[in-house]
Amino acid sequence: MVPVRSSPILIPGLKTALTNIAPAPRLVVDLDIIRTNYRHLQALTPGAETAAVVKANAYGLGAEQVVPALADAGCRQFFVAHTSEGLEARQALGDRPGEVFVFNGFWPAETDTLHTAGLIPVINDLGQLQQLREHAPDLPCAIHFDTGMNRLGLDERETQRVLDEGLLDRLQVRQIMSHLACADEADHALNRQQLERFKAISGALPDIPASFANSAGVLLGPDYQFDVTRPGLALYAGAPAPGTGFDVCVRIEAPVLQVRMLQPGDSVGYGATWTADRPIRTATIAAGYADGILRACGEGGIARLNGQLVPILGRVSMDLISVDLSDFQGEVHPGDYVHVLGADLDALSEHAGTISYELLVRLGLRFNRVYKG
Ligand SMILES: *Cc1c(COP(=O)(O)O)cnc(C)c1O
C-alpha cells in the first residue's frame, strides 16, 4: 500500500508520537463522489454490470480506501494490472464479496498465490492459455482477445484456434474481454471495427460474460456495453466527454507559506522564467513536482483560492509553486489553502501536455491524505 503520511511520526526514544501540525499539503479524496460516479455509470448501462478498474493504487487515489467504497456502492468486480495490486485489492475488500481480475496475464509461478488470494488472471496469449491448461485448469480465468489495439490479448490467428479447437471447454472462464484503442474519439473507424470483431467472438462464446467498454467506451452507446463494463477514469475524475454528469473526486490543498509584493523587473523561481511588468502580489505555496504538480503544469497552469483563479507563475519547484494574486479579490494569509486539480483537472492536464490519468497516478506520497465520506 502507498504509505499514508497522516499517521503520527514516532522517533525512537521519545515517549509520545509527534504530529505534524504546521500547515502541510493534503490530498482530499471524496469517496462519496466515487460512489455517486459508480451509480451514475450503473444507471447509464442498465443491461450491464459495472466493474471498477482500480489499477495503479486506484489511479493514485488509494486502493485501500477506494476499493471498499466501490464495494459499498455495489461493485462486485475489480480489475488491476499487477498481481501485487490484486493482493492489495483483496486485502482492501476484506470480507466483502468481489472478484479481482489481473490484466497482466497468467504466470505459472504465481498459481498458488492466485488460488489462495482468489485472484483471476486475464490470459493474454495462446502460450499462457496452454500453461493454464497444463498447470492450473481449475483456476478461474478470463481471456483477453485483441481486436485491434495490438497491446495485450490473443491475436486473430490464436483466437481462431481457440474457437475451432474448443480450447476453453474445460476451463473456468469467468469472462472474455477486449479493449478499445480509440474510445475517446467517438468517430474513429477503429471503434466499429473492434466492435464487429468482438461481437463475432462473443457470439461464438455465448455462455461467457463479455466485457468491452472502458469509461469512454460506455459513452459510445449500448452496442458497446455487453455484459460487463470496465470503467476507471469516470469513477474518479469525470468523463472523457464534457457534460456527462461525472465529478472529480480529488483535489490537492496546499498552504500559502508567504505572500510577496513584486516590482516590475522582479522574476519568480528557478531560471527566472517569469518577470513582473507591473507591481503584483504573489503567494508561495507548499506543493511542487514532488507532490505531482508536474513541471509542465508551470507558467500558465491554474490553481484556485476561495474559488478564484490564481495562475501559476514561472517554474514548478520540487516543493513550491508561486501563484499570481493580481486578480484575486480579498485577503490572503500564510496558512490559507490553495486548491490544485479538482474541477481544473482537465484544463491543467491539457496545459501540461498530458491527460488527467497521468496527473492522477503521479500524485505524490508525502501528502496528508484525507478521505471524505
Ligand atoms: C485501464 C483500463 C481500463 C479502464 O480505462 P478507463 O479509460 O480509465 O475507463 C479498462 N480496461 C483495460 C484493459 C484497461 O487497461
The ligand as an SDF file (V2000), in Angstrom:
LIG
                    3D

 15 15  0  0  0  0  0  0  0  0999 V2000
   -7.1170    0.9610  -17.6900 C   0  0  0  0  0  0  0  0  0  0  0  0
   -8.0460    0.0340  -18.3820 C   0  0  0  0  0  0  0  0  0  0  0  0
   -9.4370    0.2300  -18.3400 C   0  0  0  0  0  0  0  0  0  0  0  0
  -10.0760    1.4660  -17.7350 C   0  0  0  0  0  0  0  0  0  0  0  0
   -9.9480    2.5580  -18.6470 O   0  0  0  0  0  0  0  0  0  0  0  0
  -10.5640    3.9930  -18.3490 P   0  0  0  0  0  0  0  0  0  0  0  0
  -10.2750    4.7570  -19.5890 O   0  0  0  0  0  0  0  0  0  0  0  0
   -9.8480    4.5370  -17.1670 O   0  0  0  0  0  0  0  0  0  0  0  0
  -12.0040    3.8370  -18.0840 O   0  0  0  0  0  0  0  0  0  0  0  0
  -10.2510   -0.7500  -18.8810 C   0  0  0  0  0  0  0  0  0  0  0  0
   -9.7180   -1.8530  -19.4760 N   0  0  0  0  0  0  0  0  0  0  0  0
   -8.3900   -2.0380  -19.5700 C   0  0  0  0  0  0  0  0  0  0  0  0
   -7.8740   -3.2500  -20.2490 C   0  0  0  0  0  0  0  0  0  0  0  0
   -7.5140   -1.0980  -19.0410 C   0  0  0  0  0  0  0  0  0  0  0  0
   -6.1920   -1.2890  -19.1570 O   0  0  0  0  0  0  0  0  0  0  0  0
  1  2  1  0
  2  3  1  0
  2 14  2  0
  3  4  1  0
  3 10  2  0
  4  5  1  0
  5  6  1  0
  6  7  2  0
  6  8  1  0
  6  9  1  0
 10 11  1  0
 11 12  2  0
 12 13  1  0
 12 14  1  0
 14 15  1  0
M  END
$$$$
